Structures are given as C-alpha cells and as structure tokens.
Amino acid sequence: MERTERLPDAAATEALGARLAARLAPGTTLWLRGELGAGKTTLVRGFLRARGHRGAVKSPTYTLVESYPLADGTTVHHLDLYRLGDPGELEWLGLRDLLTADSICLIEWPERGAGWLPPPDLVVRLEMEDDARCAYITTPENTPSPPTDTRVG
C-alpha cells in the first residue's frame, strides 16, 4: 500500500515526522529514501521532537549513527548509510545491538546496507517535485503486520 503526501515546506516535513512518531512503536524499522537534500533529516527532526527529544538533531552523515534515548525508555537510532563503504561495516557499527524491542531505527540510504538490514516496517521516499517535496509512504508487502497503524492522515 502506498500513500502520497505533498510537503510544501520544512514545517510540513517535520509535521509528517511527528505523525509517524505517534504511530510507530518500539521495534520498528523505518527506511528513509531520497536524494541529498530531500528532507530526510528534517523528517527525523519532527519525529524526535514529537517523541519528546528537545536537543539538537543532526544528520549522522559522518558519524553514521546518532542515538537518542527518550524519557519513555525508547531509544531512537538515526542511521545515515550514505558514506558506508561496504554493507558488512554494519557489523562493526553494532547494528545488531541497535535492533532491539525497545528501539526505533530510522535508516537513511538503506540500499547501502543491502543484505545486512532487516526488512522495513515502513518506507518513506522523499522527492522534489516542482516547488515542493512529495512523500511516498509504503508498507512493504513482506511485512506481515506493522507494529502500529501506519496511516498518516
């Protein structure tokens, strides 16, 4: 199932992140796709703020992983695999330790981790179209049941 949402500005992208945060339970893996500058980290910022994070939200382009422990006991791991040289490097990054029942993983550039990443519970693809972003939100066919309701509207 795919849903499309038009995002005219950064505030709308953050608002989409907030709606996703309200619907995704711990144990969820969310893949974020889109070219550089498409708004993936902006969406993550809205997600984290909606879940109570008040500090800075930076792109993990160079660190590859930024982890955000939240007051409710959930940890959100934001991964940016753009600079990953080989998918096997995910083992050295401790991917298995990040994929827990009390964490949510938000993964940018998931195709760079092919063969090592778990299947996503939800995929958000961001694309620039004319004067706005469009978000294409997909629940993959191979996901038997999403952890929570993935409708965002």
C-alpha positions in Angstrom: 0.0 0.0 0.0 1.4 3.4 -0.9 0.2 6.8 0.1 1.4 10.2 -1.3 1.6 13.4 0.7 2.7 16.8 -0.6 5.1 18.7 1.7 5.3 22.4 0.7 7.9 23.3 3.2 10.2 22.1 6.0 7.4 22.6 8.6 5.2 20.2 6.7 8.1 17.6 6.5 8.6 17.9 10.3 4.8 17.5 10.8 4.9 14.3 8.8 7.7 13.1 11.0 5.6 13.9 14.1 2.6 12.0 12.7 4.8 9.0 12.1 6.2 9.2 15.6 2.8 9.0 17.0 2.1 5.8 15.1 5.3 3.8 15.2 6.0 1.6 18.2 9.4 0.4 19.6 10.8 -2.4 17.5 10.0 -0.6 14.2 12.5 -0.1 11.4 11.7 2.8 9.1 13.7 3.3 5.8 14.1 6.8 4.5 14.9 7.2 0.8 15.6 10.3 -1.2 18.4 12.2 -2.8 20.7 14.5 -0.8 18.8 17.5 0.5 15.4 15.7 0.1 14.4 16.3 3.7 15.2 13.0 5.4 16.9 14.6 8.4 14.1 17.2 8.6 11.6 14.4 8.9 13.7 12.7 11.6 13.8 16.0 13.5 10.0 16.2 13.5 9.8 12.5 14.6 12.2 13.1 17.5 10.6 16.3 18.7 7.2 14.6 18.7 8.6 11.9 20.9 10.0 14.4 23.4 13.6 15.0 22.3 14.4 18.6 23.0 18.1 18.8 21.9 19.7 19.2 18.6 19.1 16.8 15.8 22.0 16.5 13.4 22.5 14.4 10.3 24.7 11.4 11.1 26.3 11.6 7.7 29.8 11.4 9.2 29.1 9.5 12.4 26.8 7.1 10.6 24.7 6.6 13.8 23.1 9.1 16.2 21.2 7.6 19.1 18.5 9.5 21.1 17.4 7.9 24.4 13.9 9.2 25.2 12.2 9.7 28.6 9.7 6.8 27.9 12.6 4.3 27.7 12.6 4.1 23.9 15.8 4.8 22.1 15.6 6.2 18.5 18.6 5.3 16.4 19.1 7.5 13.3 21.4 5.9 10.8 22.8 7.6 7.6 24.5 5.0 5.4 25.4 7.3 2.6 29.2 7.0 3.4 29.1 3.3 4.2 31.9 1.7 2.1 30.6 -1.9 2.4 27.4 -3.3 3.9 29.5 -5.5 6.1 30.6 -2.4 8.0 27.2 -2.5 9.7 28.5 -5.4 11.8 31.4 -3.2 13.1 28.9 -0.4 13.8 27.0 -2.7 16.1 23.8 -2.9 14.1 22.6 -6.0 16.0 22.8 -4.0 19.2 20.7 -1.2 17.8 17.8 -3.5 16.6 16.1 -4.1 19.9 12.4 -4.4 21.0 12.7 -1.0 22.8 14.3 0.9 19.9 13.1 2.5 16.7 15.6 2.6 13.8 15.3 5.4 11.2 17.6 4.5 8.4 18.7 6.8 5.6 20.2 5.3 2.4 19.1 1.8 3.3 20.2 0.4 -0.1 23.8 0.8 1.1 23.2 -1.7 3.8 21.7 -4.3 1.4 21.8 -7.8 2.8 22.5 -6.7 6.4 19.4 -4.6 7.3 16.2 -6.1 8.5 13.2 -5.6 6.2 11.5 -2.2 6.9 8.1 -1.9 8.6 7.6 1.3 6.7 9.4 3.1 3.8 9.2 6.9 3.2 10.6 8.1 -0.1 11.0 11.9 -0.4 11.3 13.5 -3.8 11.4 17.1 -5.0 8.6 17.8 -7.4 8.1 21.3 -8.8 8.1 23.6 -5.8 7.5 21.1 -3.0 8.6 17.7 -1.7 6.4 14.7 -2.1 6.5 11.9 0.4 5.6 8.4 -0.8 4.8 6.2 2.2 4.8 2.5 1.7 4.1 -0.5 3.9 6.1 -3.3 2.3 4.3 -6.4 1.1 6.7 -8.6 3.1 5.8 -7.1 6.4 3.1 -9.4 7.9 1.7 -6.7 10.3 3.1 -3.3 11.0 3.8 -2.6 14.7 1.1 0.0 14.7 -1.3 1.8 12.4 0.8 3.4 9.6 -1.9 5.7 8.2 -0.6 9.2 8.5 -3.6 11.4 7.5 
